[in-house]
């Protein structure tokens, strides 16, 4: 029986490779998996995909630089959310 009062955490230390986690990220987008977070120990940056989008917490770049680079990914709403 699944107890919904618990949240299980698993961690894996690895070297990031472009597109290596694409399959995992797509499964999250299709709601086949949930609760996935990628963390960079060096920068503290976090990438949290979920069905319908993602949250990115980036401490290694200025917000204006991120907005410039990923403008096409952002909502047209004034909050950019």
N, CA, C and O atoms as a GROMACS GRO file, in nm:
protein
  324
    1UNK      N    1   0.084  -0.118   0.000
    1UNK     CA    2   0.000   0.000   0.000
    1UNK      C    3   0.090   0.125   0.000
    1UNK      O    4   0.184   0.135   0.079
    2UNK      N    5   0.059   0.217  -0.088
    2UNK     CA    6   0.136   0.340  -0.098
    2UNK      C    7   0.090   0.439   0.007
    2UNK      O    8  -0.029   0.470   0.016
    3UNK      N    9   0.182   0.488   0.086
    3UNK     CA   10   0.150   0.588   0.186
    3UNK      C   11   0.188   0.724   0.131
    3UNK      O   12   0.306   0.753   0.113
    4UNK      N   13   0.090   0.807   0.103
    4UNK     CA   14   0.114   0.938   0.041
    4UNK      C   15   0.170   1.041   0.138
    4UNK      O   16   0.195   1.155   0.098
    5UNK      N   17   0.190   1.004   0.264
    5UNK     CA   18   0.249   1.096   0.360
    5UNK      C   19   0.402   1.097   0.352
    5UNK      O   20   0.467   1.179   0.417
    6UNK      N   21   0.458   1.009   0.272
    6UNK     CA   22   0.603   1.000   0.260
    6UNK      C   23   0.647   1.042   0.121
    6UNK      O   24   0.577   1.021   0.022
    7UNK      N   25   0.764   1.101   0.116
    7UNK     CA   26   0.824   1.139  -0.012
    7UNK      C   27   0.963   1.077  -0.016
    7UNK      O   28   1.046   1.103   0.072
    8UNK      N   29   0.988   0.996  -0.114
    8UNK     CA   30   1.115   0.926  -0.123
    8UNK      C   31   1.214   1.007  -0.205
    8UNK      O   32   1.180   1.059  -0.312
    9UNK      N   33   1.334   1.018  -0.155
    9UNK     CA   34   1.439   1.093  -0.224
    9UNK      C   35   1.552   0.997  -0.262
    9UNK      O   36   1.602   0.921  -0.179
   10UNK      N   37   1.588   1.003  -0.388
   10UNK     CA   38   1.704   0.928  -0.437
   10UNK      C   39   1.798   1.028  -0.501
   10UNK      O   40   1.753   1.126  -0.561
   11UNK      N   41   1.926   1.005  -0.489
   11UNK     CA   42   2.023   1.098  -0.546
   11UNK      C   43   2.127   1.021  -0.627
   11UNK      O   44   2.160   0.906  -0.596
   12UNK      N   45   2.176   1.086  -0.729
   12UNK     CA   46   2.279   1.028  -0.814
   12UNK      C   47   2.378   1.137  -0.849
   12UNK      O   48   2.339   1.243  -0.899
   13UNK      N   49   2.503   1.112  -0.826
   13UNK     CA   50   2.607   1.208  -0.865
   13UNK      C   51   2.661   1.164  -1.001
   13UNK      O   52   2.702   1.049  -1.018
   14UNK      N   53   2.661   1.255  -1.096
   14UNK     CA   54   2.708   1.223  -1.230
   14UNK      C   55   2.762   1.348  -1.297
   14UNK      O   56   2.747   1.459  -1.245
   15UNK      N   57   2.824   1.331  -1.409
   15UNK     CA   58   2.871   1.443  -1.489
   15UNK      C   59   2.763   1.473  -1.592
   15UNK      O   60   2.718   1.384  -1.664
   16UNK      N   61   2.722   1.599  -1.600
   16UNK     CA   62   2.616   1.639  -1.692
   16UNK      C   63   2.664   1.626  -1.836
   16UNK      O   64   2.772   1.673  -1.871
   17UNK      N   65   2.582   1.561  -1.918
   17UNK     CA   66   2.610   1.549  -2.061
   17UNK      C   67   2.488   1.601  -2.136
   17UNK      O   68   2.376   1.564  -2.101
   18UNK      N   69   2.507   1.686  -2.236
   18UNK     CA   70   2.393   1.739  -2.311
   18UNK      C   71   2.303   1.625  -2.362
   18UNK      O   72   2.351   1.526  -2.416
   19UNK      N   73   2.174   1.642  -2.343
   19UNK     CA   74   2.070   1.548  -2.388
   19UNK      C   75   2.069   1.414  -2.316
   19UNK      O   76   1.986   1.329  -2.348
   20UNK      N   77   2.157   1.390  -2.221
   20UNK     CA   78   2.163   1.262  -2.152
   20UNK      C   79   2.034   1.233  -2.075
   20UNK      O   80   1.990   1.118  -2.068
   21UNK      N   81   1.974   1.335  -2.016
   21UNK     CA   82   1.853   1.317  -1.935
   21UNK      C   83   1.726   1.351  -2.012
   21UNK      O   84   1.621   1.370  -1.950
   22UNK      N   85   1.733   1.359  -2.144
   22UNK     CA   86   1.616   1.396  -2.223
   22UNK      C   87   1.500   1.298  -2.205
   22UNK      O   88   1.386   1.340  -2.191
   23UNK      N   89   1.528   1.169  -2.206
   23UNK     CA   90   1.422   1.069  -2.189
   23UNK      C   91   1.355   1.086  -2.053
   23UNK      O   92   1.232   1.083  -2.043
   24UNK      N   93   1.434   1.104  -1.949
   24UNK     CA   94   1.380   1.124  -1.815
   24UNK      C   95   1.294   1.250  -1.809
   24UNK      O   96   1.185   1.249  -1.752
   25UNK      N   97   1.342   1.359  -1.868
   25UNK     CA   98   1.267   1.485  -1.868
   25UNK      C   99   1.136   1.470  -1.945
   25UNK      O  100   1.034   1.526  -1.902
   26UNK      N  101   1.136   1.398  -2.055
   26UNK     CA  102   1.012   1.376  -2.132
   26UNK      C  103   0.912   1.293  -2.052
   26UNK      O  104   0.791   1.318  -2.061
   27UNK      N  105   0.959   1.196  -1.975
   27UNK     CA  106   0.869   1.117  -1.891
   27UNK      C  107   0.803   1.204  -1.786
   27UNK      O  108   0.686   1.186  -1.754
   28UNK      N  109   0.877   1.298  -1.732
   28UNK     CA  110   0.820   1.393  -1.636
   28UNK      C  111   0.714   1.479  -1.706
   28UNK      O  112   0.607   1.501  -1.650
   29UNK      N  113   0.744   1.526  -1.826
   29UNK     CA  114   0.650   1.610  -1.901
   29UNK      C  115   0.520   1.536  -1.931
   29UNK      O  116   0.414   1.598  -1.938
   30UNK      N  117   0.527   1.404  -1.949
   30UNK     CA  118   0.407   1.323  -1.978
   30UNK      C  119   0.343   1.268  -1.850
   30UNK      O  120   0.250   1.187  -1.857
   31UNK      N  121   0.392   1.312  -1.736
   31UNK     CA  122   0.340   1.272  -1.605
   31UNK      C  123   0.360   1.122  -1.578
   31UNK      O  124   0.283   1.062  -1.503
   32UNK      N  125   0.462   1.063  -1.640
   32UNK     CA  126   0.498   0.924  -1.612
   32UNK      C  127   0.590   0.916  -1.491
   32UNK      O  128   0.597   0.812  -1.425
   33UNK      N  129   0.659   1.024  -1.461
   33UNK     CA  130   0.745   1.037  -1.344
   33UNK      C  131   0.722   1.174  -1.282
   33UNK      O  132   0.673   1.265  -1.350
   34UNK      N  133   0.755   1.188  -1.157
   34UNK     CA  134   0.739   1.318  -1.090
   34UNK      C  135   0.847   1.333  -0.983
   34UNK      O  136   0.910   1.236  -0.941
   35UNK      N  137   0.866   1.456  -0.940
   35UNK     CA  138   0.957   1.483  -0.830
   35UNK      C  139   1.104   1.476  -0.867
   35UNK      O  140   1.188   1.444  -0.783
   36UNK      N  141   1.135   1.506  -0.992
   36UNK     CA  142   1.273   1.502  -1.039
   36UNK      C  143   1.334   1.642  -1.028
   36UNK      O  144   1.272   1.739  -1.071
   37UNK      N  145   1.451   1.652  -0.972
   37UNK     CA  146   1.523   1.779  -0.963
   37UNK      C  147   1.669   1.754  -0.996
   37UNK      O  148   1.730   1.660  -0.945
   38UNK      N  149   1.724   1.839  -1.080
   38UNK     CA  150   1.866   1.834  -1.113
   38UNK      C  151   1.934   1.948  -1.040
   38UNK      O  152   1.887   2.062  -1.044
   39UNK      N  153   2.045   1.919  -0.974
   39UNK     CA  154   2.117   2.019  -0.895
   39UNK      C  155   2.264   2.019  -0.935
   39UNK      O  156   2.325   1.913  -0.950
   40UNK      N  157   2.320   2.136  -0.952
   40UNK     CA  158   2.464   2.149  -0.975
   40UNK      C  159   2.530   2.182  -0.842
   40UNK      O  160   2.512   2.293  -0.791
   41UNK      N  161   2.606   2.090  -0.785
   41UNK     CA  162   2.674   2.120  -0.659
   41UNK      C  163   2.770   2.238  -0.670
   41UNK      O  164   2.790   2.311  -0.574
   42UNK      N  165   2.829   2.256  -0.787
   42UNK     CA  166   2.927   2.363  -0.806
   42UNK      C  167   2.861   2.500  -0.803
   42UNK      O  168   2.909   2.590  -0.734
   43UNK      N  169   2.750   2.518  -0.876
   43UNK     CA  170   2.688   2.650  -0.888
   43UNK      C  171   2.568   2.669  -0.797
   43UNK      O  172   2.529   2.782  -0.766
   44UNK      N  173   2.506   2.558  -0.753
   44UNK     CA  174   2.383   2.566  -0.676
   44UNK      C  175   2.260   2.580  -0.764
   44UNK      O  176   2.149   2.592  -0.713
   45UNK      N  177   2.277   2.577  -0.896
   45UNK     CA  178   2.164   2.589  -0.988
   45UNK      C  179   2.074   2.466  -0.976
   45UNK      O  180   2.122   2.354  -0.955
   46UNK      N  181   1.943   2.488  -0.991
   46UNK     CA  182   1.846   2.379  -0.988
   46UNK      C  183   1.757   2.384  -1.111
   46UNK      O  184   1.719   2.492  -1.157
   47UNK      N  185   1.725   2.268  -1.165
   47UNK     CA  186   1.634   2.253  -1.278
   47UNK      C  187   1.528   2.153  -1.234
   47UNK      O  188   1.559   2.038  -1.204
   48UNK      N  189   1.402   2.197  -1.229
   48UNK     CA  190   1.294   2.116  -1.178
   48UNK      C  191   1.185   2.103  -1.284
   48UNK      O  192   1.095   2.186  -1.290
   49UNK      N  193   1.192   1.998  -1.368
   49UNK     CA  194   1.089   1.981  -1.470
   49UNK      C  195   0.962   1.924  -1.408
   49UNK      O  196   0.967   1.851  -1.309
   50UNK      N  197   0.848   1.956  -1.467
   50UNK     CA  198   0.720   1.900  -1.426
   50UNK      C  199   0.628   1.900  -1.546
   50UNK      O  200   0.658   1.963  -1.648
   51UNK      N  201   0.515   1.830  -1.534
   51UNK     CA  202   0.422   1.829  -1.647
   51UNK      C  203   0.373   1.971  -1.670
   51UNK      O  204   0.316   2.032  -1.579
   52UNK      N  205   0.393   2.022  -1.786
   52UNK     CA  206   0.348   2.158  -1.817
   52UNK      C  207   0.457   2.263  -1.810
   52UNK      O  208   0.430   2.380  -1.839
   53UNK      N  209   0.578   2.227  -1.772
   53UNK     CA  210   0.682   2.330  -1.768
   53UNK      C  211   0.802   2.290  -1.685
   53UNK      O  212   0.833   2.173  -1.668
   54UNK      N  213   0.868   2.392  -1.634
   54UNK     CA  214   0.987   2.370  -1.552
   54UNK      C  215   1.012   2.493  -1.467
   54UNK      O  216   0.974   2.605  -1.503
   55UNK      N  217   1.076   2.472  -1.357
   55UNK     CA  218   1.128   2.582  -1.276
   55UNK      C  219   1.280   2.575  -1.282
   55UNK      O  220   1.338   2.467  -1.271
   56UNK      N  221   1.342   2.690  -1.299
   56UNK     CA  222   1.487   2.698  -1.304
   56UNK      C  223   1.532   2.800  -1.200
   56UNK      O  224   1.485   2.914  -1.199
   57UNK      N  225   1.622   2.758  -1.114
   57UNK     CA  226   1.680   2.847  -1.015
   57UNK      C  227   1.827   2.857  -1.048
   57UNK      O  228   1.904   2.764  -1.023
   58UNK      N  229   1.866   2.968  -1.104
   58UNK     CA  230   2.002   2.984  -1.155
   58UNK      C  231   2.074   3.093  -1.075
   58UNK      O  232   2.031   3.208  -1.073
   59UNK      N  233   2.182   3.055  -1.012
   59UNK     CA  234   2.258   3.148  -0.931
   59UNK      C  235   2.391   3.187  -0.995
   59UNK      O  236   2.465   3.269  -0.942
   60UNK      N  237   2.420   3.125  -1.112
   60UNK     CA  238   2.548   3.150  -1.176
   60UNK      C  239   2.540   3.251  -1.290
   60UNK      O  240   2.643   3.292  -1.343
   61UNK      N  241   2.419   3.292  -1.329
   61UNK     CA  242   2.400   3.393  -1.433
   61UNK      C  243   2.304   3.500  -1.383
   61UNK      O  244   2.218   3.473  -1.299
   62UNK      N  245   2.319   3.620  -1.433
   62UNK     CA  246   2.227   3.728  -1.399
   62UNK      C  247   2.091   3.700  -1.463
   62UNK      O  248   2.086   3.647  -1.574
   63UNK      N  249   1.981   3.736  -1.396
   63UNK     CA  250   1.848   3.714  -1.453
   63UNK      C  251   1.832   3.772  -1.594
   63UNK      O  252   1.767   3.711  -1.678
   64UNK      N  253   1.889   3.888  -1.619
   64UNK     CA  254   1.876   3.949  -1.751
   64UNK      C  255   1.943   3.863  -1.859
   64UNK      O  256   1.894   3.856  -1.972
   65UNK      N  257   2.052   3.800  -1.824
   65UNK     CA  258   2.121   3.711  -1.919
   65UNK      C  259   2.038   3.587  -1.948
   65UNK      O  260   2.030   3.542  -2.063
   66UNK      N  261   1.975   3.532  -1.845
   66UNK     CA  262   1.888   3.417  -1.864
   66UNK      C  263   1.767   3.453  -1.951
   66UNK      O  264   1.731   3.379  -2.042
   67UNK      N  265   1.706   3.567  -1.921
   67UNK     CA  266   1.590   3.609  -1.998
   67UNK      C  267   1.627   3.629  -2.145
   67UNK      O  268   1.553   3.590  -2.235
   68UNK      N  269   1.741   3.689  -2.168
   68UNK     CA  270   1.788   3.711  -2.305
   68UNK      C  271   1.806   3.578  -2.379
   68UNK      O  272   1.767   3.564  -2.495
   69UNK      N  273   1.865   3.483  -2.312
   69UNK     CA  274   1.895   3.354  -2.376
   69UNK      C  275   1.771   3.268  -2.398
   69UNK      O  276   1.762   3.197  -2.499
   70UNK      N  277   1.674   3.274  -2.305
   70UNK     CA  278   1.558   3.184  -2.313
   70UNK      C  279   1.427   3.259  -2.331
   70UNK      O  280   1.322   3.208  -2.292
   71UNK      N  281   1.430   3.375  -2.389
   71UNK     CA  282   1.310   3.457  -2.407
   71UNK      C  283   1.198   3.381  -2.479
   71UNK      O  284   1.082   3.394  -2.442
   72UNK      N  285   1.232   3.302  -2.580
   72UNK     CA  286   1.129   3.230  -2.656
   72UNK      C  287   1.061   3.121  -2.574
   72UNK      O  288   0.955   3.073  -2.613
   73UNK      N  289   1.121   3.081  -2.464
   73UNK     CA  290   1.061   2.979  -2.378
   73UNK      C  291   0.962   3.040  -2.279
   73UNK      O  292   0.884   2.967  -2.218
   74UNK      N  293   0.965   3.171  -2.262
   74UNK     CA  294   0.888   3.236  -2.156
   74UNK      C  295   0.746   3.269  -2.202
   74UNK      O  296   0.719   3.288  -2.320
   75UNK      N  297   0.659   3.276  -2.104
   75UNK     CA  298   0.522   3.318  -2.128
   75UNK      C  299   0.519   3.464  -2.174
   75UNK      O  300   0.610   3.541  -2.142
   76UNK      N  301   0.417   3.500  -2.248
   76UNK     CA  302   0.401   3.639  -2.290
   76UNK      C  303   0.341   3.726  -2.180
   76UNK      O  304   0.335   3.848  -2.194
   77UNK      N  305   0.298   3.665  -2.071
   77UNK     CA  306   0.244   3.739  -1.957
   77UNK      C  307   0.353   3.830  -1.901
   77UNK      O  308   0.471   3.794  -1.906
   78UNK      N  309   0.316   3.944  -1.849
   78UNK     CA  310   0.416   4.040  -1.799
   78UNK      C  311   0.506   3.982  -1.690
   78UNK      O  312   0.619   4.028  -1.673
   79UNK      N  313   0.458   3.884  -1.615
   79UNK     CA  314   0.539   3.821  -1.510
   79UNK      C  315   0.639   3.721  -1.568
   79UNK      O  316   0.731   3.677  -1.499
   80UNK      N  317   0.621   3.686  -1.695
   80UNK     CA  318   0.702   3.586  -1.766
   80UNK      C  319   0.681   3.445  -1.714
   80UNK      O  320   0.756   3.354  -1.748
   81UNK      N  321   0.578   3.426  -1.631
   81UNK     CA  322   0.547   3.292  -1.578
   81UNK      C  323   0.445   3.223  -1.665
   81UNK      O  324   0.406   3.110  -1.637
   0.00000   0.00000   0.00000
